[in-house]
Amino acid sequence: MSLSHTLYCPYCNEPIEITIDPSVPSQSYIEDCQVCCRPISLDVEIDEDGGVEVHAATEDEA
Ligand SMILES: [Zn+2]
């Protein structure tokens, strides 16, 4: 099972959809923006209720 989550690209501010594996409660990885193709640094936290919190930053900020 996976979750989808919409966030805004920190480079171009376009909404992009990512897929999250909810079995991993804390994960960080790089995902290329689907619009501008620049690498977004993602920090994903899954809480005990299944809520998803995603922090997106430019690669330079990470
Ligand atoms: Zn972008």
N, CA, C, O and the ligand as a Tripos MOL2 file, in Angstrom:
@<TRIPOS>MOLECULE
protein
  249   247    63     0     0
PROTEIN
NO_CHARGES

@<TRIPOS>ATOM
      1 N           0.8450   -1.1920    0.0000 N.3       1 MET1
      2 CA          0.0000    0.0000    0.0000 C.3       1 MET1
      3 C           0.8750    1.2350    0.0000 C.2       1 MET1
      4 O           1.9160    1.2590    0.6570 O.2       1 MET1
      5 N           0.4760    2.2370   -0.7130 N.am      2 SER2
      6 CA          1.2190    3.4820   -0.7020 C.3       2 SER2
      7 C           0.2410    4.6490   -0.6790 C.2       2 SER2
      8 O          -0.9180    4.5350   -1.0760 O.2       2 SER2
      9 N           0.7570    5.7690   -0.1990 N.am      3 LEU3
     10 CA         -0.0340    6.9820   -0.0990 C.3       3 LEU3
     11 C           0.4430    7.9620   -1.1520 C.2       3 LEU3
     12 O           1.6270    8.0040   -1.4870 O.2       3 LEU3
     13 N          -0.4740    8.7380   -1.6650 N.am      4 SER4
     14 CA         -0.0270    9.8270   -2.5160 C.3       4 SER4
     15 C          -0.2450   11.1440   -1.7840 C.2       4 SER4
     16 O          -1.1960   11.3000   -1.0180 O.2       4 SER4
     17 N           0.6340   12.0630   -2.0310 N.am      5 HIS5
     18 CA          0.6260   13.3310   -1.3250 C.3       5 HIS5
     19 C           1.0100   14.4250   -2.3100 C.2       5 HIS5
     20 O           1.9190   14.2530   -3.1220 O.2       5 HIS5
     21 N           0.3120   15.5480   -2.2320 N.am      6 THR6
     22 CA          0.6250   16.6610   -3.1130 C.3       6 THR6
     23 C           1.4310   17.7030   -2.3540 C.2       6 THR6
     24 O           1.0740   18.0860   -1.2400 O.2       6 THR6
     25 N           2.4990   18.1500   -2.9500 N.am      7 LEU7
     26 CA          3.2880   19.2230   -2.3500 C.3       7 LEU7
     27 C           3.6570   20.2180   -3.4400 C.2       7 LEU7
     28 O           3.4090   19.9970   -4.6250 O.2       7 LEU7
     29 N           4.2570   21.3210   -3.0020 N.am      8 TYR8
     30 CA          4.6400   22.3560   -3.9510 C.3       8 TYR8
     31 C           6.1490   22.3760   -4.1030 C.2       8 TYR8
     32 O           6.8920   22.3850   -3.1220 O.2       8 TYR8
     33 N           6.5750   22.3840   -5.3310 N.am      9 CYS9
     34 CA          7.9950   22.3970   -5.6290 C.3       9 CYS9
     35 C           8.6370   23.6590   -5.0590 C.2       9 CYS9
     36 O           8.1250   24.7550   -5.2870 O.2       9 CYS9
     37 N           9.7480   23.5340   -4.3210 N.am     10 PRO10
     38 CA         10.3990   24.7300   -3.7690 C.3      10 PRO10
     39 C          11.1230   25.5580   -4.8300 C.2      10 PRO10
     40 O          11.5410   26.6810   -4.5480 O.2      10 PRO10
     41 N          11.2750   25.0390   -6.0160 N.am     11 TYR11
     42 CA         11.9190   25.7890   -7.0940 C.3      11 TYR11
     43 C          10.8860   26.5330   -7.9350 C.2      11 TYR11
     44 O          10.9970   27.7420   -8.1350 O.2      11 TYR11
     45 N           9.8830   25.8100   -8.4270 N.am     12 CYS12
     46 CA          8.9690   26.4000   -9.4080 C.3      12 CYS12
     47 C           7.5540   26.5870   -8.8510 C.2      12 CYS12
     48 O           6.6890   27.1330   -9.5360 O.2      12 CYS12
     49 N           7.3120   26.1360   -7.6070 N.am     13 ASN13
     50 CA          6.0210   26.2990   -6.9350 C.3      13 ASN13
     51 C           4.8550   25.6170   -7.6240 C.2      13 ASN13
     52 O           3.6990   25.9460   -7.3590 O.2      13 ASN13
     53 N           5.1390   24.6920   -8.4860 N.am     14 GLU14
     54 CA          4.0630   23.9230   -9.0950 C.3      14 GLU14
     55 C           3.6920   22.7670   -8.1720 C.2      14 GLU14
     56 O           4.5650   22.1900   -7.5240 O.2      14 GLU14
     57 N           2.4010   22.4220   -8.1050 N.am     15 PRO15
     58 CA          2.0190   21.2630   -7.3090 C.3      15 PRO15
     59 C           2.4720   19.9690   -7.9800 C.2      15 PRO15
     60 O           2.2460   19.7680   -9.1730 O.2      15 PRO15
     61 N           3.0980   19.1140   -7.2210 N.am     16 ILE16
     62 CA          3.4930   17.8090   -7.7390 C.3      16 ILE16
     63 C           3.0040   16.7330   -6.7860 C.2      16 ILE16
     64 O           2.8500   16.9730   -5.5890 O.2      16 ILE16
     65 N           2.7650   15.5620   -7.3170 N.am     17 GLU17
     66 CA          2.2650   14.4600   -6.5190 C.3      17 GLU17
     67 C           3.3780   13.4460   -6.3190 C.2      17 GLU17
     68 O           4.0470   13.0360   -7.2680 O.2      17 GLU17
     69 N           3.5630   13.0490   -5.0650 N.am     18 ILE18
     70 CA          4.5590   12.0180   -4.7690 C.3      18 ILE18
     71 C           3.8570   10.8220   -4.1550 C.2      18 ILE18
     72 O           2.7490   10.9370   -3.6310 O.2      18 ILE18
     73 N           4.5050    9.6890   -4.2250 N.am     19 THR19
     74 CA          3.9960    8.4640   -3.6260 C.3      19 THR19
     75 C           4.8660    8.1130   -2.4280 C.2      19 THR19
     76 O           6.0930    8.0980   -2.5270 O.2      19 THR19
     77 N           4.2340    7.8330   -1.3060 N.am     20 ILE20
     78 CA          4.9360    7.5770   -0.0490 C.3      20 ILE20
     79 C           4.6490    6.1580    0.4090 C.2      20 ILE20
     80 O           3.5150    5.6820    0.3550 O.2      20 ILE20
     81 N           5.7050    5.4960    0.8600 N.am     21 ASP21
     82 CA          5.5520    4.1790    1.4730 C.3      21 ASP21
     83 C           5.2680    4.3780    2.9640 C.2      21 ASP21
     84 O           6.1740    4.7560    3.7070 O.2      21 ASP21
     85 N           4.0360    4.1330    3.4230 N.am     22 PRO22
     86 CA          3.6870    4.4410    4.8190 C.3      22 PRO22
     87 C           4.2590    3.4620    5.8350 C.2      22 PRO22
     88 O           4.1010    3.6710    7.0380 O.2      22 PRO22
     89 N           4.9150    2.4070    5.3850 N.am     23 SER23
     90 CA          5.4970    1.4480    6.3260 C.3      23 SER23
     91 C           6.8140    1.9590    6.9140 C.2      23 SER23
     92 O           7.3410    1.3760    7.8620 O.2      23 SER23
     93 N           7.3350    3.0360    6.3560 N.am     24 VAL24
     94 CA          8.5640    3.6280    6.8760 C.3      24 VAL24
     95 C           8.1970    4.9550    7.5400 C.2      24 VAL24
     96 O           7.8300    5.9020    6.8440 O.2      24 VAL24
     97 N           8.2880    5.0490    8.8820 N.am     25 PRO25
     98 CA          7.7470    6.2170    9.5810 C.3      25 PRO25
     99 C           8.5360    7.5030    9.3710 C.2      25 PRO25
    100 O           7.9880    8.5960    9.5150 O.2      25 PRO25
    101 N           9.7880    7.3870    9.0420 N.am     26 SER26
    102 CA         10.5840    8.5960    8.8330 C.3      26 SER26
    103 C          11.5490    8.3380    7.6930 C.2      26 SER26
    104 O          12.3570    7.4110    7.7550 O.2      26 SER26
    105 N          11.4720    9.1360    6.6750 N.am     27 GLN27
    106 CA         12.3180    8.8990    5.5200 C.3      27 GLN27
    107 C          12.6810   10.2240    4.8820 C.2      27 GLN27
    108 O          11.9160   11.1880    4.9290 O.2      27 GLN27
    109 N          13.8460   10.2540    4.2950 N.am     28 SER28
    110 CA         14.2280   11.4340    3.5280 C.3      28 SER28
    111 C          14.9230   10.9620    2.2570 C.2      28 SER28
    112 O          15.7220   10.0240    2.2600 O.2      28 SER28
    113 N          14.5920   11.6390    1.1960 N.am     29 TYR29
    114 CA         15.1470   11.2520   -0.0830 C.3      29 TYR29
    115 C          15.0170   12.4090   -1.0540 C.2      29 TYR29
    116 O          14.4100   13.4370   -0.7550 O.2      29 TYR29
    117 N          15.5980   12.2140   -2.2100 N.am     30 ILE30
    118 CA         15.5560   13.2250   -3.2640 C.3      30 ILE30
    119 C          14.5920   12.7460   -4.3470 C.2      30 ILE30
    120 O          14.6490   11.6050   -4.8060 O.2      30 ILE30
    121 N          13.7050   13.6610   -4.7380 N.am     31 GLU31
    122 CA         12.7890   13.3430   -5.8400 C.3      31 GLU31
    123 C          12.8700   14.4790   -6.8560 C.2      31 GLU31
    124 O          12.8090   15.6520   -6.4870 O.2      31 GLU31
    125 N          13.0060   14.1360   -8.1130 N.am     32 ASP32
    126 CA         13.0490   15.1770   -9.1310 C.3      32 ASP32
    127 C          11.6530   15.7330   -9.3630 C.2      32 ASP32
    128 O          10.6750   14.9910   -9.4490 O.2      32 ASP32
    129 N          11.5830   17.0580   -9.4630 N.am     33 CYS33
    130 CA         10.3070   17.7120   -9.7530 C.3      33 CYS33
    131 C           9.7950   17.2470  -11.1030 C.2      33 CYS33
    132 O          10.5520   17.1470  -12.0680 O.2      33 CYS33
    133 N           8.4950   16.9610  -11.1620 N.am     34 GLN34
    134 CA          7.8990   16.4910  -12.4100 C.3      34 GLN34
    135 C           7.7400   17.6270  -13.4160 C.2      34 GLN34
    136 O           7.5220   17.3790  -14.6020 O.2      34 GLN34
    137 N           7.8490   18.8690  -12.9500 N.am     35 VAL35
    138 CA          7.6550   20.0240  -13.8250 C.3      35 VAL35
    139 C           8.9910   20.6000  -14.2760 C.2      35 VAL35
    140 O           9.2310   20.7430  -15.4750 O.2      35 VAL35
    141 N           9.8720   20.9340  -13.3170 N.am     36 CYS36
    142 CA         11.1300   21.5880  -13.6990 C.3      36 CYS36
    143 C          12.3300   20.6440  -13.6200 C.2      36 CYS36
    144 O          13.4410   21.0260  -13.9870 O.2      36 CYS36
    145 N          12.1130   19.4130  -13.1430 N.am     37 CYS37
    146 CA         13.1370   18.3620  -13.1320 C.3      37 CYS37
    147 C          14.3110   18.6450  -12.1930 C.2      37 CYS37
    148 O          15.3470   17.9890  -12.2940 O.2      37 CYS37
    149 N          14.1670   19.6080  -11.2870 N.am     38 ARG38
    150 CA         15.2410   19.8490  -10.3360 C.3      38 ARG38
    151 C          15.0480   18.9600   -9.1090 C.2      38 ARG38
    152 O          13.9210   18.5740   -8.7980 O.2      38 ARG38
    153 N          16.1390   18.6300   -8.4070 N.am     39 PRO39
    154 CA         16.0450   17.6710   -7.2940 C.3      39 PRO39
    155 C          15.5020   18.3100   -6.0210 C.2      39 PRO39
    156 O          16.0810   19.2630   -5.5000 O.2      39 PRO39
    157 N          14.3980   17.7850   -5.5310 N.am     40 ILE40
    158 CA         13.7610   18.2650   -4.3070 C.3      40 ILE40
    159 C          14.1550   17.3330   -3.1690 C.2      40 ILE40
    160 O          14.0380   16.1130   -3.2810 O.2      40 ILE40
    161 N          14.6260   17.9290   -2.0640 N.am     41 SER41
    162 CA         14.9560   17.1530   -0.8740 C.3      41 SER41
    163 C          13.6970   17.0100   -0.0240 C.2      41 SER41
    164 O          13.1450   18.0060    0.4420 O.2      41 SER41
    165 N          13.2460   15.7880    0.1750 N.am     42 LEU42
    166 CA         12.0070   15.5290    0.8970 C.3      42 LEU42
    167 C          12.2950   14.8860    2.2480 C.2      42 LEU42
    168 O          13.0710   13.9370    2.3530 O.2      42 LEU42
    169 N          11.6520   15.4270    3.2760 N.am     43 ASP43
    170 CA         11.6410   14.7800    4.5870 C.3      43 ASP43
    171 C          10.2090   14.3810    4.8650 C.2      43 ASP43
    172 O           9.3310   15.2390    4.9510 O.2      43 ASP43
    173 N           9.9620   13.0930    5.0060 N.am     44 VAL44
    174 CA          8.6110   12.5680    5.1750 C.3      44 VAL44
    175 C           8.4900   11.9430    6.5570 C.2      44 VAL44
    176 O           9.3180   11.1230    6.9550 O.2      44 VAL44
    177 N           7.4380   12.3430    7.2900 N.am     45 GLU45
    178 CA          7.1600   11.7580    8.5960 C.3      45 GLU45
    179 C           5.7440   11.1890    8.5630 C.2      45 GLU45
    180 O           4.8060   11.8570    8.1290 O.2      45 GLU45
    181 N           5.6020    9.9610    9.0220 N.am     46 ILE46
    182 CA          4.2900    9.3350    9.1370 C.3      46 ILE46
    183 C           3.9780    9.2070   10.6260 C.2      46 ILE46
    184 O           4.7460    8.5890   11.3630 O.2      46 ILE46
    185 N           2.8660    9.7810   11.0780 N.am     47 ASP47
    186 CA          2.5510    9.6500   12.5020 C.3      47 ASP47
    187 C           1.7300    8.3840   12.7570 C.2      47 ASP47
    188 O           1.3460    7.6720   11.8300 O.2      47 ASP47
    189 N           1.4720    8.1240   14.0530 N.am     48 GLU48
    190 CA          0.8270    6.8560   14.4240 C.3      48 GLU48
    191 C          -0.5860    6.7230   13.8700 C.2      48 GLU48
    192 O          -1.0980    5.6130   13.7200 O.2      48 GLU48
    193 N          -1.2090    7.8490   13.5700 N.am     49 ASP49
    194 CA         -2.5520    7.8180   13.0110 C.3      49 ASP49
    195 C          -2.5550    7.7130   11.4910 C.2      49 ASP49
    196 O          -3.6110    7.7300   10.8580 O.2      49 ASP49
    197 N          -1.3720    7.6060   10.9180 N.am     50 GLY50
    198 CA         -1.2920    7.5170    9.4700 C.3      50 GLY50
    199 C          -1.2410    8.8640    8.7790 C.2      50 GLY50
    200 O          -1.2830    8.9450    7.5510 O.2      50 GLY50
    201 N          -1.1500    9.9310    9.5780 N.am     51 GLY51
    202 CA         -1.0240   11.2630    8.9830 C.3      51 GLY51
    203 C           0.3520   11.4420    8.3740 C.2      51 GLY51
    204 O           1.3470   10.9240    8.8800 O.2      51 GLY51
    205 N           0.3890   12.1670    7.3040 N.am     52 VAL52
    206 CA          1.6390   12.3480    6.5730 C.3      52 VAL52
    207 C           2.0510   13.8090    6.6550 C.2      52 VAL52
    208 O           1.2460   14.7090    6.4140 O.2      52 VAL52
    209 N           3.3080   14.0300    6.9950 N.am     53 GLU53
    210 CA          3.8450   15.3760    6.9600 C.3      53 GLU53
    211 C           5.0760   15.3580    6.0670 C.2      53 GLU53
    212 O           5.9860   14.5500    6.2490 O.2      53 GLU53
    213 N           5.0850   16.2550    5.1120 N.am     54 VAL54
    214 CA          6.1840   16.2860    4.1500 C.3      54 VAL54
    215 C           6.8010   17.6700    4.1610 C.2      54 VAL54
    216 O           6.0990   18.6750    4.0440 O.2      54 VAL54
    217 N           8.1060   17.7170    4.3000 N.am     55 HIS55
    218 CA          8.8240   18.9730    4.1700 C.3      55 HIS55
    219 C           9.6740   18.9020    2.9210 C.2      55 HIS55
    220 O          10.5140   18.0140    2.7790 O.2      55 HIS55
    221 N           9.4530   19.8400    2.0190 N.am     56 ALA56
    222 CA         10.1950   19.8750    0.7710 C.3      56 ALA56
    223 C          11.1480   21.0600    0.7860 C.2      56 ALA56
    224 O          10.7600   22.1790    1.1200 O.2      56 ALA56
    225 N          12.3840   20.8050    0.4240 N.am     57 ALA57
    226 CA         13.3860   21.8670    0.3960 C.3      57 ALA57
    227 C          14.2120   21.7370   -0.8770 C.2      57 ALA57
    228 O          14.2500   20.6840   -1.5140 O.2      57 ALA57
    229 N          14.8630   22.8220   -1.2240 N.am     58 THR58
    230 CA         15.8080   22.7300   -2.3330 C.3      58 THR58
    231 C          17.0100   21.9170   -1.8700 C.2      58 THR58
    232 O          17.2530   21.7930   -0.6700 O.2      58 THR58
    233 N          17.7340   21.3830   -2.7810 N.am     59 GLU59
    234 CA         18.8710   20.5480   -2.4200 C.3      59 GLU59
    235 C          19.9080   21.3620   -1.6530 C.2      59 GLU59
    236 O          20.5970   20.8190   -0.7900 O.2      59 GLU59
    237 N          20.0280   22.6370   -1.9480 N.am     60 ASP60
    238 CA         20.9920   23.4870   -1.2500 C.3      60 ASP60
    239 C          20.6600   23.6750    0.2160 C.2      60 ASP60
    240 O          21.5570   23.7960    1.0510 O.2      60 ASP60
    241 N          19.3520   23.7010    0.5390 N.am     61 GLU61
    242 CA         18.9250   23.9130    1.9280 C.3      61 GLU61
    243 C          19.1400   22.6830    2.7840 C.2      61 GLU61
    244 O          19.3150   22.7910    3.9980 O.2      61 GLU61
    245 N          19.1280   21.5200    2.1650 N.am     62 ALA62
    246 CA         19.1500   20.2810    2.9290 C.3      62 ALA62
    247 C          20.5280   20.0200    3.5170 C.2      62 ALA62
    248 O          20.7290   19.0130    4.1950 O.2      62 ALA62
    249 ZN          9.7070   22.2960   -9.9490 Zn       63 ZN63
@<TRIPOS>BOND
     1     1     2 1
     2     2     3 1
     3     3     4 2
     4     3     5 am
     5     5     6 1
     6     6     7 1
     7     7     8 2
     8     7     9 am
     9     9    10 1
    10    10    11 1
    11    11    12 2
    12    11    13 am
    13    13    14 1
    14    14    15 1
    15    15    16 2
    16    15    17 am
    17    17    18 1
    18    18    19 1
    19    19    20 2
    20    19    21 am
    21    21    22 1
    22    22    23 1
    23    23    24 2
    24    23    25 am
    25    25    26 1
    26    26    27 1
    27    27    28 2
    28    27    29 am
    29    29    30 1
    30    30    31 1
    31    31    32 2
    32    31    33 am
    33    33    34 1
    34    34    35 1
    35    35    36 2
    36    35    37 am
    37    37    38 1
    38    38    39 1
    39    39    40 2
    40    39    41 am
    41    41    42 1
    42    42    43 1
    43    43    44 2
    44    43    45 am
    45    45    46 1
    46    46    47 1
    47    47    48 2
    48    47    49 am
    49    49    50 1
    50    50    51 1
    51    51    52 2
    52    51    53 am
    53    53    54 1
    54    54    55 1
    55    55    56 2
    56    55    57 am
    57    57    58 1
    58    58    59 1
    59    59    60 2
    60    59    61 am
    61    61    62 1
    62    62    63 1
    63    63    64 2
    64    63    65 am
    65    65    66 1
    66    66    67 1
    67    67    68 2
    68    67    69 am
    69    69    70 1
    70    70    71 1
    71    71    72 2
    72    71    73 am
    73    73    74 1
    74    74    75 1
    75    75    76 2
    76    75    77 am
    77    77    78 1
    78    78    79 1
    79    79    80 2
    80    79    81 am
    81    81    82 1
    82    82    83 1
    83    83    84 2
    84    83    85 am
    85    85    86 1
    86    86    87 1
    87    87    88 2
    88    87    89 am
    89    89    90 1
    90    90    91 1
    91    91    92 2
    92    91    93 am
    93    93    94 1
    94    94    95 1
    95    95    96 2
    96    95    97 am
    97    97    98 1
    98    98    99 1
    99    99   100 2
   100    99   101 am
   101   101   102 1
   102   102   103 1
   103   103   104 2
   104   103   105 am
   105   105   106 1
   106   106   107 1
   107   107   108 2
   108   107   109 am
   109   109   110 1
   110   110   111 1
   111   111   112 2
   112   111   113 am
   113   113   114 1
   114   114   115 1
   115   115   116 2
   116   115   117 am
   117   117   118 1
   118   118   119 1
   119   119   120 2
   120   119   121 am
   121   121   122 1
   122   122   123 1
   123   123   124 2
   124   123   125 am
   125   125   126 1
   126   126   127 1
   127   127   128 2
   128   127   129 am
   129   129   130 1
   130   130   131 1
   131   131   132 2
   132   131   133 am
   133   133   134 1
   134   134   135 1
   135   135   136 2
   136   135   137 am
   137   137   138 1
   138   138   139 1
   139   139   140 2
   140   139   141 am
   141   141   142 1
   142   142   143 1
   143   143   144 2
   144   143   145 am
   145   145   146 1
   146   146   147 1
   147   147   148 2
   148   147   149 am
   149   149   150 1
   150   150   151 1
   151   151   152 2
   152   151   153 am
   153   153   154 1
   154   154   155 1
   155   155   156 2
   156   155   157 am
   157   157   158 1
   158   158   159 1
   159   159   160 2
   160   159   161 am
   161   161   162 1
   162   162   163 1
   163   163   164 2
   164   163   165 am
   165   165   166 1
   166   166   167 1
   167   167   168 2
   168   167   169 am
   169   169   170 1
   170   170   171 1
   171   171   172 2
   172   171   173 am
   173   173   174 1
   174   174   175 1
   175   175   176 2
   176   175   177 am
   177   177   178 1
   178   178   179 1
   179   179   180 2
   180   179   181 am
   181   181   182 1
   182   182   183 1
   183   183   184 2
   184   183   185 am
   185   185   186 1
   186   186   187 1
   187   187   188 2
   188   187   189 am
   189   189   190 1
   190   190   191 1
   191   191   192 2
   192   191   193 am
   193   193   194 1
   194   194   195 1
   195   195   196 2
   196   195   197 am
   197   197   198 1
   198   198   199 1
   199   199   200 2
   200   199   201 am
   201   201   202 1
   202   202   203 1
   203   203   204 2
   204   203   205 am
   205   205   206 1
   206   206   207 1
   207   207   208 2
   208   207   209 am
   209   209   210 1
   210   210   211 1
   211   211   212 2
   212   211   213 am
   213   213   214 1
   214   214   215 1
   215   215   216 2
   216   215   217 am
   217   217   218 1
   218   218   219 1
   219   219   220 2
   220   219   221 am
   221   221   222 1
   222   222   223 1
   223   223   224 2
   224   223   225 am
   225   225   226 1
   226   226   227 1
   227   227   228 2
   228   227   229 am
   229   229   230 1
   230   230   231 1
   231   231   232 2
   232   231   233 am
   233   233   234 1
   234   234   235 1
   235   235   236 2
   236   235   237 am
   237   237   238 1
   238   238   239 1
   239   239   240 2
   240   239   241 am
   241   241   242 1
   242   242   243 1
   243   243   244 2
   244   243   245 am
   245   245   246 1
   246   246   247 1
   247   247   248 2
@<TRIPOS>SUBSTRUCTURE
     1 MET1         2 RESIDUE 1 A MET
     2 SER2         6 RESIDUE 1 A SER
     3 LEU3        10 RESIDUE 1 A LEU
     4 SER4        14 RESIDUE 1 A SER
     5 HIS5        18 RESIDUE 1 A HIS
     6 THR6        22 RESIDUE 1 A THR
     7 LEU7        26 RESIDUE 1 A LEU
     8 TYR8        30 RESIDUE 1 A TYR
     9 CYS9        34 RESIDUE 1 A CYS
    10 PRO10       38 RESIDUE 1 A PRO
    11 TYR11       42 RESIDUE 1 A TYR
    12 CYS12       46 RESIDUE 1 A CYS
    13 ASN13       50 RESIDUE 1 A ASN
    14 GLU14       54 RESIDUE 1 A GLU
    15 PRO15       58 RESIDUE 1 A PRO
    16 ILE16       62 RESIDUE 1 A ILE
    17 GLU17       66 RESIDUE 1 A GLU
    18 ILE18       70 RESIDUE 1 A ILE
    19 THR19       74 RESIDUE 1 A THR
    20 ILE20       78 RESIDUE 1 A ILE
    21 ASP21       82 RESIDUE 1 A ASP
    22 PRO22       86 RESIDUE 1 A PRO
    23 SER23       90 RESIDUE 1 A SER
    24 VAL24       94 RESIDUE 1 A VAL
    25 PRO25       98 RESIDUE 1 A PRO
    26 SER26      102 RESIDUE 1 A SER
    27 GLN27      106 RESIDUE 1 A GLN
    28 SER28      110 RESIDUE 1 A SER
    29 TYR29      114 RESIDUE 1 A TYR
    30 ILE30      118 RESIDUE 1 A ILE
    31 GLU31      122 RESIDUE 1 A GLU
    32 ASP32      126 RESIDUE 1 A ASP
    33 CYS33      130 RESIDUE 1 A CYS
    34 GLN34      134 RESIDUE 1 A GLN
    35 VAL35      138 RESIDUE 1 A VAL
    36 CYS36      142 RESIDUE 1 A CYS
    37 CYS37      146 RESIDUE 1 A CYS
    38 ARG38      150 RESIDUE 1 A ARG
    39 PRO39      154 RESIDUE 1 A PRO
    40 ILE40      158 RESIDUE 1 A ILE
    41 SER41      162 RESIDUE 1 A SER
    42 LEU42      166 RESIDUE 1 A LEU
    43 ASP43      170 RESIDUE 1 A ASP
    44 VAL44      174 RESIDUE 1 A VAL
    45 GLU45      178 RESIDUE 1 A GLU
    46 ILE46      182 RESIDUE 1 A ILE
    47 ASP47      186 RESIDUE 1 A ASP
    48 GLU48      190 RESIDUE 1 A GLU
    49 ASP49      194 RESIDUE 1 A ASP
    50 GLY50      198 RESIDUE 1 A GLY
    51 GLY51      202 RESIDUE 1 A GLY
    52 VAL52      206 RESIDUE 1 A VAL
    53 GLU53      210 RESIDUE 1 A GLU
    54 VAL54      214 RESIDUE 1 A VAL
    55 HIS55      218 RESIDUE 1 A HIS
    56 ALA56      222 RESIDUE 1 A ALA
    57 ALA57      226 RESIDUE 1 A ALA
    58 THR58      230 RESIDUE 1 A THR
    59 GLU59      234 RESIDUE 1 A GLU
    60 ASP60      238 RESIDUE 1 A ASP
    61 GLU61      242 RESIDUE 1 A GLU
    62 ALA62      246 RESIDUE 1 A ALA
    63 ZN63       249 GROUP 0 **** ****
